[in-house]
Amino acid sequence: MELLDALNQRKSVRSYTGEPASAQQMDAILAAASEAPVGMGRYDSLHLTVVSDPKLLAAIDAAAARLFGDPSSHPLYGAPTLVVVSSNAEGNVASANVAAVIQNMSLAAVDQGVGSCYIYGATRALAQDPKLVAALDLPDGFVPVGSIALGLTDQKYAPRVLDSKHHIASNVVA
């Protein structure tokens, strides 16, 4: 798939079949993470945790639902996999690095025909629960900053025409 096509077709998928991406698809998505631009080339400040344990996914989902004040909701949308991106850095650079990594994985998911959704709220709930963080078995000093839900979906990626709300204003200073 061409890059501009992937950019145009990328969308947040919020319904999954329950089936995970294949090993080959996951390899491609995880490889895309390492292609992301990272401030000062500090790739050692990032860590990926692939969560596919249904019990841990359910616990993260429940923690997020409680945080949002709706215990009946499912903020992970039934995705069979959650890739948590953690950092040992602080502040805006860490957030920007994690966002770039997740965007790359999202675009790779489009290329692989795998549903994806950038997950922030559930990551915030996860980061506030020491037992859930411990279950991630992160290296010392790392904390969850963002995540991406992944899995097979019945939704199809297709070209779209963006409406005016998708326009970001710009100006040129010469």
N, C-alpha and C positions, 0 to 999 in steps of 0.2 A: 504494500500500500504506500502511496506517496504521502509525504509529511503533511502537505496542505489538506489532503483528503482526510487524514486522521484528525487533524485539528478541527476541521469542519464537522466531522461525524461524532466526535467525542461528546458524551453526555453522561450524566449521573444515572446509573442504573440502580433502581430500588426494588427490583423483583428478581429473584434467583430461582433456578430449578432445584437447588440443593446439591447439585453435582459440582465438584471442584474442577478447576482448570486442569488440564493434563500436565504431566511433569514437563513436557517440552514447552507448553505454553507458559508455565510458571518460570522455567529457566529463562525464557525470552523476556518476560516481564521483570524479573529480578536483575537480569543483565542490564536492562534499560536504566535501572536505578543508578548503576555505577557510571552511566554516561551523563548523568546530570551535572550541571555546573555547581561546584561547591566552593564557597569562599576560601581563598588562599590555598585551594587544593587539599583541604583538611578532611579527606575522606575517612580518616581515623576518628573523626568526631561524630560519626554516624554509625548506627547499627540497625539492621533489619531483623525483625522477629516474625516468622511466618507462623500464625496461629491457625490450626485446623482442628484442634481438640474441641469437640462439640460442647463439653462441659465448661471449658474456659470461655468459649464464645458466648454461651448462654449467660455466664456470670458477668461478662463485660456488657452484654446487651442489657441485662437487668440493672446493672449499676448505672448505665446511661439512662435508662427509662426512669429510674428513681431521681436522677439529677434533673431530668426534664420535667419532673412532676407528673408523669403519666406512666404508672407501673405496667399498664397494659400495652404500651408501645414497644416497638422492636427497632431501635435505632441502627442496628446492623442489617436490617432488612432480610434476614435469613441467609445472608451470604455464608458459604461454607469455609471461606478463608478470609482472614484479616491480616494484612501485613502492617505491623506496627513499626514506625520509624522513630528511633530514639536518638538522642544526642547527649553528649557530655559538655556541650557548650551552652552558653546562656544568651538570652536576648534576641535581637532582630536577626543576627546572622544565622543562628541556629534555626529559627523559624523559616527564614528564606531558604536555607539549605534543604530543610525537610520538605518544604513546598515544592522545590525544584525536583527533588527525588520522586515525590508522589506524582507530580505532573508527568514526568517521564514514564513512570509505571502506568499511568492512566492512558497515555498515548500508545504504549506498547500493548495494553489490553485491547484497545480498539483494533490494532493491527492483527492481534491474535484472535479476535472475535470473542473475547471474554468480557463479561460485564464488570464494571468497576464503579465505585463511588468513593470520593474523598470523604473521610470520616474525621471530623474534628471533635464534636461534642462528646462522643463516646470515648475518644482518646482522653479528653479532659477528665471524664468520670473515672476512667481506668487509672490515670496518673494520681488521682486523689485516694485510691484504695491500695494501701500497702500490701495486702494479701494478693491482689491481682497483679501488682507490679512484680512482686516476688515470683509469681507463677511464670513470668516472662523470662526469668533467668538471665537478666541483663548483665552486662559487664559493669563493674563498679563505676559509679559516677554517672551512669546513663539514665535518662528519664524519657518516657514516651512524650513525643511532641505532636505527632500526627499519624494517621493510618489510612489505609485504603482497603475497602472491601472488594473482594474478587470472587467470581464464580460464573458458572454457565448460566445463561439466561435465555428466555424465549424472545427477548427484545432483539431487534436487528439494528445495526448501525447503518445509517443511510445518509446520503447528502441532505443538507438542510439549507434553507434560506433564512438567514438571521434577520429578525425584526429589529426595529429601531432601539429597543431596550438593550440590545447586545452591543450597542455602539459606545465606545469609550471616547470621550471628547479629547481632543489634542490641540496643541498649538506648536508653532515653530519659533524658536528664538534664534535669529541669525546674527 
